[in-house]
Amino acid sequence: MSSTVELTKENFDQTVTENDFVLIDFWAAWCGPCRQFAPVYEKAAEENPDLVFGKVDTEAQPELAAAFGIQSIPTLMIVRDRVAVFSQPGALPEAALTDVIGQARKLDMDEVRKSVEEQQAAQGE
């Protein structure tokens, strides 16, 4: 039984809105590094049952890949409180994935939101 959720354009917004912490793996079946990263991602999902681990098949969901500007796969994205706090292409080794999850868990989301608002205000000037 997989502990990851397949994300589609139909369930993506609901999944991200209803969960405070979502990891998203953008991948494709033909992608060798994606296939190498899959067991690492599955293991992390099993070790972090309190988090939502989603997968976006970029071949089946090109609109989602385009919406997030995904240019290379695999790309891992972490969304907390509907804010993308991490996005990085490349297959992460297990230790690096564990570290990234730990760092994302420690983020002060009030500070993150404040920073995002400041950036948006600066762009609007």
C-alpha positions in Angstrom: 0.0 0.0 0.0 1.5 3.3 -1.1 1.6 6.1 1.5 1.7 8.7 -1.2 -1.3 10.4 -2.9 -1.5 10.9 -6.7 -2.2 14.6 -7.3 -4.2 15.7 -10.3 -5.6 19.0 -11.3 -8.9 17.8 -9.8 -7.6 17.1 -6.3 -4.5 19.4 -6.1 -6.1 22.5 -4.7 -8.2 20.6 -2.2 -5.2 18.6 -1.0 -3.0 21.7 -0.5 -5.8 23.7 1.1 -6.9 20.9 3.6 -3.4 20.0 4.7 -0.9 22.1 6.5 2.2 20.3 5.2 2.3 18.8 1.7 5.4 17.4 -0.1 5.0 17.1 -3.8 7.2 15.0 -6.1 6.9 16.1 -9.8 8.0 13.0 -11.8 7.4 10.9 -15.0 7.6 7.2 -15.7 10.3 7.6 -18.4 12.6 9.6 -16.0 15.4 7.4 -14.6 16.3 9.7 -11.7 12.6 9.9 -10.8 12.5 6.1 -10.6 15.6 6.1 -8.4 14.0 8.8 -6.1 10.6 7.0 -5.8 11.7 4.4 -3.1 13.4 7.2 -1.1 10.2 9.3 -1.3 8.0 6.3 -0.3 10.2 5.5 2.7 10.1 9.2 3.8 6.3 9.0 3.5 6.1 5.9 5.7 8.4 7.6 8.3 6.4 10.8 8.4 2.7 9.6 8.5 1.6 13.0 9.8 2.6 14.7 6.5 0.9 14.4 3.1 3.2 13.1 0.4 1.8 13.7 -3.1 3.1 12.8 -6.6 2.4 14.7 -9.8 2.9 12.7 -13.0 4.0 15.5 -15.3 3.0 13.5 -18.3 -0.6 13.0 -17.1 -0.8 16.5 -15.5 1.1 18.9 -17.7 -1.1 21.8 -16.5 0.1 21.3 -12.9 3.7 21.1 -14.0 3.3 24.2 -16.1 1.6 26.1 -13.3 4.6 25.6 -11.1 7.2 26.2 -13.8 8.6 22.7 -13.5 11.4 22.5 -16.0 13.3 19.4 -14.8 12.2 16.3 -13.0 12.2 15.0 -10.4 11.4 18.2 -8.6 10.5 18.2 -4.9 8.3 21.0 -3.6 7.1 21.5 0.0 3.9 23.5 0.7 3.1 24.7 4.2 0.0 26.6 5.0 -0.6 27.0 1.2 2.9 28.7 0.8 5.6 26.9 -1.3 8.5 26.9 1.1 10.9 24.7 -0.8 11.3 23.7 -4.5 14.4 22.0 -5.9 15.0 19.8 -9.0 17.0 16.6 -8.7 16.7 13.3 -6.9 17.6 13.9 -3.2 19.5 11.2 -1.3 17.6 9.9 1.7 19.7 11.9 4.3 19.1 15.1 2.3 15.3 14.5 2.0 15.2 13.8 5.8 17.1 17.1 6.4 14.8 19.1 4.2 11.7 17.8 5.9 13.2 18.6 9.3 14.0 22.1 8.2 10.6 22.7 6.7 9.0 21.4 10.0 10.9 24.0 12.0 9.9 27.0 9.8 8.0 29.8 11.6 5.2 30.2 9.1 4.2 33.6 10.5 7.7 34.8 9.5 7.4 33.1 6.1 4.0 34.8 5.4 5.4 38.1 6.5 8.4 37.7 4.2 6.1 36.8 1.3 3.9 39.8 1.9 7.0 42.1 2.0 8.2 40.6 -1.3 4.8 41.1 -2.9 4.6 44.6 -1.6 8.1 45.4 -3.0 7.2 44.0 -6.4 4.0 46.1 -6.5 5.9 49.4 -6.0 
